[in-house]
Amino acid sequence: MDIDTSPLFAPIIINGLTAGNRFCVAPMTRISATPDGRATETMTRYYERFARGGFGTIITEGIYTDRAFSQGYVDQPGMTDETQANAWKPVVSGIKAHGALAIAQILHAGALSQGNRFRDATVGPSAVQPKGEQMAFYHGKGRYRLPAAMTDTQIADAINGFAASAGLAVEVAGFDAIEIHGANGYLLDQFLTRYTNSRTDRWGGPTGNRVRLILETFKAVRAKVGAKTPVGVRISQAKVNDYHHKWDEAARDAEIIFGSLADAGADFIHVTEFEAWKPAVAPGGPSLMQLARRYAPKTVILANGSLHDIGQAASALNDGADIVTLGRGALANPDFPRRLSQHGVLNDFDPAILAPIANVKEAELAA
């Protein structure tokens, strides 16, 4: 059966900015910056080829936000000063040269930090040992460290770091928009998750309290970059160290989380699951993208999770999503939209791209 892909090539407006189609490159950590966190010429070529290949929007890998506890990985890029911000300019120029929107994803790793040049210790909402082990393809080894519970001052510093980083990304580097990383087990998601957040103050307890750090971060970023710059938040249930996690209160949590983001004025919400169309919690129930659409009906919804399957990508636009974001599909096919429009054959993802270390390799750029 032929699949009508034309809706995937329709433009969409996000807070006044037009994305040329519904294809977006998902954020993927590639640890290819300099040791001091500057974006490199390799990164410029890596991101530009996605724009040249027809993606309407490109979201960067997670960029650390301060010189305290935010850095998560060795050779991760940062946005903590003008030197780092200026290093992103060629990357942004390369993306925009082909008409794509450039979105900077800003990230605080919190308790999942496994490579921070500024601190030897880690912090999180509570002194709770993270599940699992550090990721070897990001130079990790062994268990995550036991984090210290953050003080109110450290929480305020983290919020300020997000805002300052967003300002540098927009005002100096020239990014079009900001995505706040509130997913996948990193700091903001640690506060959201009941088993990693045992606080009894205003940052802990019921879901409405645990989502507060995401909302306060959003408000601070919005205040810094202004109303005309699109600002969104990435949300997930699963984590890089806990793939099968589900929210405790299922749809009620979704209503609080997505509804709160919509009320705060988020321009987009980026939901990610391993398979975006699968029920979020109960068999036969709605997917996470459906829940996001239900509780944030006027917000642009980005959906991620095995949507390199064309049938699933097309269906997603009728199932809650406005934009589909591709990770593995984009790595295997940097020209995915162009190839699809020309009825070309799509390559399967080869995990060797990320082995033994997940940095960008010259052979990858030459392919």
Contacts in CASP RR format, 6 or more apart in sequence:
PFRMAT RR
TARGET T0000
AUTHOR 0000-0000-0000
METHOD contacts of the structure
MODEL  1
MDIDTSPLFAPIIINGLTAGNRFCVAPMTRISATPDGRATETMTRYYERF
ARGGFGTIITEGIYTDRAFSQGYVDQPGMTDETQANAWKPVVSGIKAHGA
LAIAQILHAGALSQGNRFRDATVGPSAVQPKGEQMAFYHGKGRYRLPAAM
TDTQIADAINGFAASAGLAVEVAGFDAIEIHGANGYLLDQFLTRYTNSRT
DRWGGPTGNRVRLILETFKAVRAKVGAKTPVGVRISQAKVNDYHHKWDEA
ARDAEIIFGSLADAGADFIHVTEFEAWKPAVAPGGPSLMQLARRYAPKTV
ILANGSLHDIGQAASALNDGADIVTLGRGALANPDFPRRLSQHGVLNDFD
PAILAPIANVKEAELAA
3 310 0 8 1.000
3 311 0 8 1.000
3 314 0 8 1.000
4 314 0 8 1.000
5 310 0 8 1.000
5 314 0 8 1.000
5 340 0 8 1.000
5 341 0 8 1.000
7 22 0 8 1.000
7 314 0 8 1.000
7 317 0 8 1.000
8 21 0 8 1.000
8 22 0 8 1.000
8 23 0 8 1.000
8 313 0 8 1.000
8 314 0 8 1.000
8 317 0 8 1.000
8 324 0 8 1.000
8 337 0 8 1.000
8 340 0 8 1.000
9 21 0 8 1.000
9 22 0 8 1.000
9 337 0 8 1.000
9 341 0 8 1.000
10 21 0 8 1.000
10 22 0 8 1.000
11 18 0 8 1.000
11 19 0 8 1.000
11 20 0 8 1.000
11 21 0 8 1.000
12 18 0 8 1.000
12 19 0 8 1.000
12 20 0 8 1.000
12 22 0 8 1.000
12 300 0 8 1.000
12 322 0 8 1.000
12 323 0 8 1.000
13 19 0 8 1.000
14 101 0 8 1.000
14 177 0 8 1.000
14 230 0 8 1.000
14 267 0 8 1.000
14 268 0 8 1.000
14 300 0 8 1.000
15 177 0 8 1.000
15 228 0 8 1.000
15 229 0 8 1.000
15 230 0 8 1.000
15 267 0 8 1.000
16 228 0 8 1.000
16 230 0 8 1.000
17 101 0 8 1.000
17 176 0 8 1.000
17 177 0 8 1.000
17 230 0 8 1.000
19 56 0 8 1.000
19 57 0 8 1.000
19 100 0 8 1.000
19 101 0 8 1.000
19 323 0 8 1.000
20 56 0 8 1.000
20 99 0 8 1.000
20 100 0 8 1.000
21 54 0 8 1.000
21 55 0 8 1.000
21 56 0 8 1.000
21 337 0 8 1.000
22 317 0 8 1.000
22 322 0 8 1.000
22 323 0 8 1.000
22 324 0 8 1.000
23 54 0 8 1.000
23 55 0 8 1.000
23 56 0 8 1.000
23 57 0 8 1.000
23 323 0 8 1.000
23 324 0 8 1.000
23 326 0 8 1.000
23 336 0 8 1.000
23 337 0 8 1.000
24 55 0 8 1.000
24 56 0 8 1.000
24 57 0 8 1.000
24 58 0 8 1.000
24 59 0 8 1.000
24 302 0 8 1.000
24 323 0 8 1.000
24 324 0 8 1.000
24 325 0 8 1.000
24 326 0 8 1.000
25 47 0 8 1.000
25 50 0 8 1.000
25 55 0 8 1.000
25 57 0 8 1.000
25 58 0 8 1.000
25 59 0 8 1.000
25 325 0 8 1.000
25 326 0 8 1.000
25 327 0 8 1.000
25 330 0 8 1.000
26 59 0 8 1.000
26 272 0 8 1.000
26 304 0 8 1.000
26 325 0 8 1.000
26 326 0 8 1.000
26 327 0 8 1.000
26 330 0 8 1.000
27 59 0 8 1.000
27 60 0 8 1.000
27 61 0 8 1.000
27 62 0 8 1.000
27 105 0 8 1.000
27 179 0 8 1.000
27 181 0 8 1.000
27 234 0 8 1.000
28 61 0 8 1.000
28 327 0 8 1.000
28 330 0 8 1.000
28 331 0 8 1.000
29 61 0 8 1.000
29 62 0 8 1.000
29 73 0 8 1.000
29 76 0 8 1.000
29 138 0 8 1.000
29 358 0 8 1.000
30 43 0 8 1.000
30 46 0 8 1.000
30 61 0 8 1.000
30 358 0 8 1.000
30 359 0 8 1.000
30 360 0 8 1.000
31 73 0 8 1.000
31 74 0 8 1.000
31 75 0 8 1.000
31 76 0 8 1.000
31 138 0 8 1.000
31 139 0 8 1.000
31 357 0 8 1.000
31 358 0 8 1.000
31 359 0 8 1.000
32 40 0 8 1.000
32 42 0 8 1.000
32 43 0 8 1.000
32 46 0 8 1.000
32 75 0 8 1.000
32 359 0 8 1.000
32 360 0 8 1.000
33 39 0 8 1.000
33 40 0 8 1.000
33 43 0 8 1.000
33 75 0 8 1.000
33 76 0 8 1.000
33 77 0 8 1.000
33 78 0 8 1.000
34 40 0 8 1.000
34 75 0 8 1.000
34 87 0 8 1.000
35 74 0 8 1.000
35 75 0 8 1.000
35 117 0 8 1.000
36 117 0 8 1.000
37 64 0 8 1.000
37 75 0 8 1.000
37 76 0 8 1.000
37 77 0 8 1.000
37 78 0 8 1.000
37 84 0 8 1.000
37 87 0 8 1.000
38 77 0 8 1.000
38 78 0 8 1.000
38 83 0 8 1.000
38 84 0 8 1.000
38 87 0 8 1.000
39 77 0 8 1.000
39 84 0 8 1.000
39 87 0 8 1.000
39 88 0 8 1.000
39 90 0 8 1.000
39 91 0 8 1.000
40 87 0 8 1.000
41 90 0 8 1.000
42 360 0 8 1.000
42 362 0 8 1.000
42 365 0 8 1.000
43 77 0 8 1.000
43 91 0 8 1.000
43 360 0 8 1.000
44 90 0 8 1.000
44 91 0 8 1.000
44 94 0 8 1.000
45 365 0 8 1.000
46 360 0 8 1.000
46 364 0 8 1.000
46 365 0 8 1.000
47 58 0 8 1.000
47 60 0 8 1.000
47 91 0 8 1.000
47 94 0 8 1.000
47 95 0 8 1.000
48 91 0 8 1.000
48 94 0 8 1.000
48 95 0 8 1.000
48 97 0 8 1.000
48 98 0 8 1.000
49 334 0 8 1.000
49 335 0 8 1.000
49 365 0 8 1.000
50 58 0 8 1.000
50 95 0 8 1.000
50 100 0 8 1.000
50 330 0 8 1.000
50 334 0 8 1.000
51 58 0 8 1.000
51 94 0 8 1.000
51 95 0 8 1.000
51 96 0 8 1.000
51 97 0 8 1.000
51 98 0 8 1.000
51 99 0 8 1.000
51 100 0 8 1.000
52 98 0 8 1.000
52 334 0 8 1.000
52 335 0 8 1.000
53 98 0 8 1.000
53 334 0 8 1.000
53 335 0 8 1.000
53 336 0 8 1.000
53 337 0 8 1.000
53 338 0 8 1.000
54 98 0 8 1.000
54 100 0 8 1.000
54 335 0 8 1.000
54 336 0 8 1.000
54 337 0 8 1.000
54 338 0 8 1.000
55 100 0 8 1.000
55 330 0 8 1.000
55 336 0 8 1.000
55 337 0 8 1.000
56 99 0 8 1.000
56 100 0 8 1.000
56 101 0 8 1.000
56 337 0 8 1.000
57 100 0 8 1.000
57 101 0 8 1.000
57 103 0 8 1.000
57 323 0 8 1.000
58 95 0 8 1.000
58 100 0 8 1.000
58 101 0 8 1.000
58 102 0 8 1.000
58 103 0 8 1.000
59 103 0 8 1.000
59 104 0 8 1.000
59 105 0 8 1.000
59 179 0 8 1.000
59 270 0 8 1.000
59 325 0 8 1.000
60 77 0 8 1.000
60 91 0 8 1.000
60 102 0 8 1.000
60 103 0 8 1.000
60 104 0 8 1.000
60 105 0 8 1.000
61 76 0 8 1.000
61 77 0 8 1.000
61 105 0 8 1.000
62 76 0 8 1.000
62 77 0 8 1.000
62 105 0 8 1.000
62 106 0 8 1.000
62 107 0 8 1.000
62 181 0 8 1.000
63 76 0 8 1.000
63 77 0 8 1.000
63 78 0 8 1.000
63 79 0 8 1.000
63 104 0 8 1.000
63 105 0 8 1.000
63 106 0 8 1.000
63 107 0 8 1.000
63 165 0 8 1.000
63 169 0 8 1.000
64 70 0 8 1.000
64 71 0 8 1.000
64 72 0 8 1.000
64 76 0 8 1.000
64 77 0 8 1.000
64 78 0 8 1.000
64 79 0 8 1.000
64 80 0 8 1.000
64 107 0 8 1.000
64 108 0 8 1.000
64 109 0 8 1.000
64 165 0 8 1.000
65 78 0 8 1.000
65 79 0 8 1.000
65 80 0 8 1.000
65 106 0 8 1.000
65 107 0 8 1.000
65 108 0 8 1.000
65 158 0 8 1.000
65 161 0 8 1.000
65 162 0 8 1.000
65 164 0 8 1.000
65 165 0 8 1.000
66 80 0 8 1.000
66 108 0 8 1.000
66 157 0 8 1.000
66 158 0 8 1.000
66 160 0 8 1.000
66 161 0 8 1.000
66 164 0 8 1.000
66 165 0 8 1.000
67 80 0 8 1.000
67 118 0 8 1.000
68 118 0 8 1.000
68 119 0 8 1.000
68 154 0 8 1.000
68 157 0 8 1.000
68 158 0 8 1.000
69 108 0 8 1.000
69 109 0 8 1.000
69 110 0 8 1.000
69 113 0 8 1.000
69 116 0 8 1.000
69 118 0 8 1.000
69 119 0 8 1.000
69 121 0 8 1.000
69 122 0 8 1.000
69 123 0 8 1.000
69 154 0 8 1.000
69 158 0 8 1.000
70 107 0 8 1.000
70 108 0 8 1.000
70 109 0 8 1.000
70 110 0 8 1.000
70 113 0 8 1.000
70 116 0 8 1.000
70 158 0 8 1.000
70 161 0 8 1.000
70 187 0 8 1.000
71 78 0 8 1.000
71 109 0 8 1.000
71 113 0 8 1.000
71 115 0 8 1.000
71 116 0 8 1.000
71 117 0 8 1.000
71 118 0 8 1.000
72 107 0 8 1.000
72 109 0 8 1.000
72 110 0 8 1.000
72 112 0 8 1.000
72 113 0 8 1.000
72 114 0 8 1.000
72 115 0 8 1.000
72 116 0 8 1.000
73 109 0 8 1.000
73 113 0 8 1.000
73 114 0 8 1.000
73 115 0 8 1.000
73 138 0 8 1.000
73 139 0 8 1.000
74 115 0 8 1.000
74 117 0 8 1.000
74 138 0 8 1.000
74 139 0 8 1.000
75 139 0 8 1.000
75 359 0 8 1.000
76 115 0 8 1.000
77 84 0 8 1.000
77 87 0 8 1.000
77 88 0 8 1.000
78 84 0 8 1.000
78 165 0 8 1.000
79 85 0 8 1.000
79 88 0 8 1.000
79 104 0 8 1.000
79 106 0 8 1.000
79 165 0 8 1.000
79 168 0 8 1.000
79 169 0 8 1.000
79 173 0 8 1.000
80 161 0 8 1.000
80 164 0 8 1.000
80 165 0 8 1.000
80 168 0 8 1.000
81 168 0 8 1.000
82 168 0 8 1.000
82 172 0 8 1.000
84 168 0 8 1.000
85 168 0 8 1.000
85 169 0 8 1.000
85 172 0 8 1.000
85 173 0 8 1.000
86 172 0 8 1.000
86 173 0 8 1.000
88 104 0 8 1.000
88 169 0 8 1.000
88 172 0 8 1.000
88 173 0 8 1.000
88 174 0 8 1.000
88 175 0 8 1.000
89 172 0 8 1.000
89 173 0 8 1.000
89 174 0 8 1.000
91 102 0 8 1.000
91 173 0 8 1.000
92 102 0 8 1.000
92 173 0 8 1.000
92 174 0 8 1.000
92 175 0 8 1.000
95 101 0 8 1.000
95 102 0 8 1.000
96 102 0 8 1.000
96 176 0 8 1.000
101 176 0 8 1.000
101 177 0 8 1.000
102 174 0 8 1.000
102 175 0 8 1.000
102 176 0 8 1.000
102 177 0 8 1.000
103 175 0 8 1.000
103 176 0 8 1.000
103 177 0 8 1.000
103 178 0 8 1.000
103 179 0 8 1.000
103 230 0 8 1.000
104 166 0 8 1.000
104 169 0 8 1.000
104 170 0 8 1.000
104 173 0 8 1.000
104 175 0 8 1.000
104 177 0 8 1.000
104 178 0 8 1.000
104 179 0 8 1.000
105 178 0 8 1.000
105 179 0 8 1.000
105 180 0 8 1.000
105 181 0 8 1.000
105 234 0 8 1.000
106 162 0 8 1.000
106 165 0 8 1.000
106 166 0 8 1.000
106 169 0 8 1.000
106 178 0 8 1.000
106 179 0 8 1.000
106 180 0 8 1.000
106 181 0 8 1.000
106 221 0 8 1.000
107 181 0 8 1.000
107 186 0 8 1.000
108 158 0 8 1.000
108 162 0 8 1.000
108 181 0 8 1.000
108 186 0 8 1.000
108 187 0 8 1.000
108 188 0 8 1.000
109 116 0 8 1.000
109 122 0 8 1.000
109 186 0 8 1.000
109 187 0 8 1.000
110 122 0 8 1.000
110 123 0 8 1.000
110 124 0 8 1.000
110 147 0 8 1.000
110 186 0 8 1.000
110 187 0 8 1.000
110 190 0 8 1.000
111 122 0 8 1.000
111 123 0 8 1.000
111 124 0 8 1.000
111 128 0 8 1.000
111 130 0 8 1.000
111 144 0 8 1.000
111 145 0 8 1.000
111 147 0 8 1.000
111 187 0 8 1.000
111 190 0 8 1.000
111 196 0 8 1.000
112 122 0 8 1.000
112 130 0 8 1.000
112 144 0 8 1.000
112 185 0 8 1.000
112 186 0 8 1.000
112 190 0 8 1.000
112 240 0 8 1.000
112 241 0 8 1.000
113 119 0 8 1.000
113 122 0 8 1.000
113 145 0 8 1.000
114 134 0 8 1.000
114 135 0 8 1.000
114 138 0 8 1.000
114 139 0 8 1.000
114 140 0 8 1.000
114 144 0 8 1.000
115 139 0 8 1.000
115 140 0 8 1.000
116 122 0 8 1.000
121 145 0 8 1.000
121 147 0 8 1.000
121 148 0 8 1.000
122 144 0 8 1.000
122 145 0 8 1.000
122 146 0 8 1.000
122 147 0 8 1.000
122 148 0 8 1.000
123 147 0 8 1.000
123 148 0 8 1.000
123 149 0 8 1.000
123 150 0 8 1.000
123 154 0 8 1.000
124 147 0 8 1.000
124 148 0 8 1.000
124 149 0 8 1.000
124 150 0 8 1.000
124 187 0 8 1.000
124 190 0 8 1.000
124 191 0 8 1.000
124 196 0 8 1.000
125 149 0 8 1.000
125 150 0 8 1.000
125 190 0 8 1.000
125 191 0 8 1.000
125 196 0 8 1.000
125 197 0 8 1.000
125 198 0 8 1.000
125 199 0 8 1.000
125 203 0 8 1.000
125 204 0 8 1.000
125 213 0 8 1.000
126 147 0 8 1.000
126 149 0 8 1.000
126 196 0 8 1.000
126 197 0 8 1.000
126 198 0 8 1.000
126 199 0 8 1.000
127 146 0 8 1.000
127 147 0 8 1.000
127 148 0 8 1.000
127 149 0 8 1.000
128 147 0 8 1.000
128 195 0 8 1.000
128 196 0 8 1.000
128 197 0 8 1.000
128 198 0 8 1.000
129 143 0 8 1.000
129 144 0 8 1.000
129 146 0 8 1.000
130 143 0 8 1.000
130 144 0 8 1.000
130 147 0 8 1.000
130 196 0 8 1.000
130 241 0 8 1.000
131 239 0 8 1.000
131 241 0 8 1.000
131 242 0 8 1.000
132 143 0 8 1.000
132 144 0 8 1.000
132 241 0 8 1.000
132 242 0 8 1.000
133 141 0 8 1.000
133 142 0 8 1.000
133 143 0 8 1.000
133 144 0 8 1.000
133 241 0 8 1.000
134 140 0 8 1.000
134 141 0 8 1.000
134 142 0 8 1.000
134 143 0 8 1.000
134 144 0 8 1.000
135 240 0 8 1.000
136 356 0 8 1.000
137 354 0 8 1.000
137 355 0 8 1.000
137 356 0 8 1.000
137 357 0 8 1.000
137 358 0 8 1.000
138 357 0 8 1.000
138 358 0 8 1.000
139 357 0 8 1.000
144 241 0 8 1.000
149 199 0 8 1.000
150 158 0 8 1.000
155 203 0 8 1.000
155 213 0 8 1.000
158 187 0 8 1.000
158 217 0 8 1.000
159 213 0 8 1.000
159 216 0 8 1.000
159 217 0 8 1.000
159 220 0 8 1.000
160 220 0 8 1.000
162 180 0 8 1.000
162 217 0 8 1.000
162 220 0 8 1.000
162 221 0 8 1.000
163 217 0 8 1.000
163 220 0 8 1.000
163 221 0 8 1.000
163 223 0 8 1.000
163 224 0 8 1.000
164 224 0 8 1.000
166 178 0 8 1.000
166 221 0 8 1.000
166 224 0 8 1.000
166 225 0 8 1.000
166 231 0 8 1.000
167 224 0 8 1.000
167 225 0 8 1.000
169 175 0 8 1.000
169 178 0 8 1.000
170 178 0 8 1.000
170 225 0 8 1.000
170 229 0 8 1.000
171 225 0 8 1.000
176 229 0 8 1.000
176 230 0 8 1.000
177 229 0 8 1.000
177 230 0 8 1.000
177 231 0 8 1.000
177 232 0 8 1.000
177 267 0 8 1.000
178 221 0 8 1.000
178 225 0 8 1.000
178 229 0 8 1.000
178 230 0 8 1.000
178 231 0 8 1.000
178 232 0 8 1.000
179 231 0 8 1.000
179 232 0 8 1.000
179 233 0 8 1.000
179 234 0 8 1.000
179 268 0 8 1.000
179 270 0 8 1.000
180 188 0 8 1.000
180 214 0 8 1.000
180 217 0 8 1.000
180 218 0 8 1.000
180 221 0 8 1.000
180 231 0 8 1.000
180 232 0 8 1.000
180 233 0 8 1.000
180 234 0 8 1.000
181 188 0 8 1.000
181 234 0 8 1.000
182 188 0 8 1.000
182 189 0 8 1.000
182 192 0 8 1.000
182 214 0 8 1.000
182 233 0 8 1.000
182 234 0 8 1.000
182 235 0 8 1.000
182 236 0 8 1.000
183 189 0 8 1.000
183 234 0 8 1.000
183 235 0 8 1.000
183 236 0 8 1.000
183 270 0 8 1.000
183 272 0 8 1.000
184 234 0 8 1.000
184 236 0 8 1.000
184 238 0 8 1.000
184 239 0 8 1.000
184 240 0 8 1.000
184 272 0 8 1.000
185 193 0 8 1.000
185 196 0 8 1.000
185 236 0 8 1.000
185 239 0 8 1.000
185 240 0 8 1.000
185 241 0 8 1.000
185 242 0 8 1.000
187 213 0 8 1.000
188 213 0 8 1.000
188 214 0 8 1.000
188 217 0 8 1.000
189 236 0 8 1.000
189 239 0 8 1.000
190 196 0 8 1.000
190 197 0 8 1.000
191 197 0 8 1.000
191 203 0 8 1.000
191 204 0 8 1.000
191 210 0 8 1.000
191 211 0 8 1.000
191 212 0 8 1.000
191 213 0 8 1.000
191 214 0 8 1.000
192 207 0 8 1.000
192 210 0 8 1.000
192 211 0 8 1.000
192 213 0 8 1.000
192 214 0 8 1.000
192 257 0 8 1.000
193 210 0 8 1.000
193 239 0 8 1.000
193 245 0 8 1.000
194 205 0 8 1.000
194 210 0 8 1.000
194 248 0 8 1.000
197 203 0 8 1.000
197 204 0 8 1.000
197 205 0 8 1.000
197 210 0 8 1.000
198 204 0 8 1.000
199 205 0 8 1.000
202 209 0 8 1.000
202 212 0 8 1.000
203 209 0 8 1.000
203 210 0 8 1.000
203 212 0 8 1.000
203 213 0 8 1.000
204 210 0 8 1.000
204 212 0 8 1.000
207 248 0 8 1.000
207 249 0 8 1.000
207 252 0 8 1.000
207 253 0 8 1.000
207 256 0 8 1.000
207 257 0 8 1.000
208 256 0 8 1.000
208 260 0 8 1.000
211 256 0 8 1.000
211 257 0 8 1.000
211 260 0 8 1.000
214 233 0 8 1.000
214 257 0 8 1.000
214 261 0 8 1.000
215 260 0 8 1.000
215 261 0 8 1.000
215 264 0 8 1.000
218 231 0 8 1.000
218 232 0 8 1.000
218 233 0 8 1.000
218 261 0 8 1.000
218 264 0 8 1.000
218 265 0 8 1.000
218 266 0 8 1.000
219 264 0 8 1.000
221 231 0 8 1.000
222 231 0 8 1.000
222 264 0 8 1.000
222 265 0 8 1.000
225 231 0 8 1.000
230 267 0 8 1.000
230 268 0 8 1.000
231 266 0 8 1.000
231 267 0 8 1.000
232 261 0 8 1.000
232 266 0 8 1.000
232 267 0 8 1.000
232 268 0 8 1.000
232 269 0 8 1.000
232 270 0 8 1.000
233 261 0 8 1.000
233 266 0 8 1.000
233 268 0 8 1.000
233 269 0 8 1.000
233 270 0 8 1.000
234 269 0 8 1.000
234 270 0 8 1.000
234 271 0 8 1.000
234 272 0 8 1.000
235 257 0 8 1.000
235 258 0 8 1.000
235 261 0 8 1.000
235 269 0 8 1.000
235 270 0 8 1.000
235 271 0 8 1.000
235 272 0 8 1.000
235 288 0 8 1.000
235 292 0 8 1.000
236 271 0 8 1.000
236 272 0 8 1.000
236 273 0 8 1.000
236 288 0 8 1.000
237 245 0 8 1.000
237 246 0 8 1.000
237 247 0 8 1.000
237 273 0 8 1.000
237 280 0 8 1.000
237 288 0 8 1.000
238 244 0 8 1.000
238 245 0 8 1.000
238 272 0 8 1.000
238 273 0 8 1.000
238 274 0 8 1.000
239 245 0 8 1.000
243 274 0 8 1.000
246 280 0 8 1.000
246 281 0 8 1.000
247 253 0 8 1.000
247 254 0 8 1.000
247 257 0 8 1.000
247 280 0 8 1.000
247 281 0 8 1.000
250 280 0 8 1.000
250 281 0 8 1.000
250 282 0 8 1.000
251 281 0 8 1.000
251 286 0 8 1.000
251 291 0 8 1.000
254 280 0 8 1.000
254 288 0 8 1.000
254 291 0 8 1.000
254 292 0 8 1.000
254 294 0 8 1.000
254 295 0 8 1.000
255 291 0 8 1.000
255 294 0 8 1.000
255 295 0 8 1.000
257 295 0 8 1.000
258 269 0 8 1.000
258 291 0 8 1.000
258 292 0 8 1.000
258 294 0 8 1.000
258 295 0 8 1.000
258 296 0 8 1.000
258 299 0 8 1.000
259 295 0 8 1.000
259 296 0 8 1.000
261 269 0 8 1.000
261 296 0 8 1.000
261 299 0 8 1.000
262 269 0 8 1.000
262 295 0 8 1.000
262 296 0 8 1.000
262 297 0 8 1.000
262 298 0 8 1.000
262 299 0 8 1.000
265 299 0 8 1.000
266 296 0 8 1.000
266 299 0 8 1.000
267 299 0 8 1.000
267 300 0 8 1.000
268 299 0 8 1.000
268 300 0 8 1.000
268 301 0 8 1.000
268 302 0 8 1.000
268 323 0 8 1.000
269 292 0 8 1.000
269 296 0 8 1.000
269 299 0 8 1.000
269 300 0 8 1.000
269 301 0 8 1.000
269 302 0 8 1.000
270 301 0 8 1.000
270 302 0 8 1.000
270 303 0 8 1.000
270 304 0 8 1.000
270 325 0 8 1.000
271 288 0 8 1.000
271 289 0 8 1.000
271 292 0 8 1.000
271 301 0 8 1.000
271 302 0 8 1.000
271 303 0 8 1.000
271 304 0 8 1.000
272 288 0 8 1.000
272 303 0 8 1.000
272 304 0 8 1.000
272 305 0 8 1.000
272 325 0 8 1.000
273 280 0 8 1.000
273 287 0 8 1.000
273 288 0 8 1.000
273 304 0 8 1.000
273 305 0 8 1.000
274 305 0 8 1.000
274 306 0 8 1.000
275 305 0 8 1.000
275 306 0 8 1.000
275 312 0 8 1.000
276 287 0 8 1.000
276 288 0 8 1.000
276 289 0 8 1.000
276 303 0 8 1.000
276 304 0 8 1.000
276 305 0 8 1.000
276 306 0 8 1.000
276 307 0 8 1.000
276 312 0 8 1.000
276 316 0 8 1.000
276 321 0 8 1.000
276 324 0 8 1.000
277 287 0 8 1.000
277 289 0 8 1.000
277 312 0 8 1.000
277 315 0 8 1.000
277 316 0 8 1.000
277 319 0 8 1.000
278 287 0 8 1.000
279 285 0 8 1.000
279 286 0 8 1.000
279 287 0 8 1.000
280 286 0 8 1.000
280 287 0 8 1.000
280 288 0 8 1.000
280 290 0 8 1.000
280 291 0 8 1.000
286 294 0 8 1.000
287 319 0 8 1.000
288 303 0 8 1.000
289 301 0 8 1.000
289 303 0 8 1.000
289 316 0 8 1.000
289 319 0 8 1.000
289 320 0 8 1.000
289 321 0 8 1.000
290 319 0 8 1.000
290 320 0 8 1.000
292 299 0 8 1.000
292 301 0 8 1.000
292 320 0 8 1.000
293 301 0 8 1.000
293 320 0 8 1.000
293 321 0 8 1.000
300 322 0 8 1.000
300 323 0 8 1.000
301 320 0 8 1.000
301 321 0 8 1.000
301 322 0 8 1.000
301 323 0 8 1.000
302 321 0 8 1.000
302 322 0 8 1.000
302 323 0 8 1.000
302 324 0 8 1.000
302 325 0 8 1.000
303 316 0 8 1.000
303 320 0 8 1.000
303 321 0 8 1.000
303 323 0 8 1.000
303 324 0 8 1.000
303 325 0 8 1.000
304 324 0 8 1.000
304 325 0 8 1.000
304 326 0 8 1.000
304 327 0 8 1.000
305 325 0 8 1.000
306 312 0 8 1.000
306 328 0 8 1.000
307 313 0 8 1.000
307 316 0 8 1.000
307 324 0 8 1.000
307 325 0 8 1.000
307 326 0 8 1.000
308 326 0 8 1.000
308 327 0 8 1.000
308 328 0 8 1.000
308 329 0 8 1.000
308 330 0 8 1.000
308 332 0 8 1.000
308 333 0 8 1.000
308 336 0 8 1.000
308 346 0 8 1.000
308 349 0 8 1.000
310 340 0 8 1.000
310 346 0 8 1.000
313 324 0 8 1.000
316 324 0 8 1.000
317 324 0 8 1.000
326 336 0 8 1.000
328 349 0 8 1.000
329 336 0 8 1.000
329 346 0 8 1.000
329 349 0 8 1.000
330 336 0 8 1.000
331 349 0 8 1.000
331 353 0 8 1.000
331 364 0 8 1.000
332 346 0 8 1.000
332 347 0 8 1.000
332 348 0 8 1.000
332 349 0 8 1.000
332 350 0 8 1.000
332 353 0 8 1.000
333 339 0 8 1.000
333 346 0 8 1.000
333 347 0 8 1.000
336 346 0 8 1.000
339 345 0 8 1.000
339 346 0 8 1.000
340 346 0 8 1.000
353 361 0 8 1.000
353 364 0 8 1.000
END
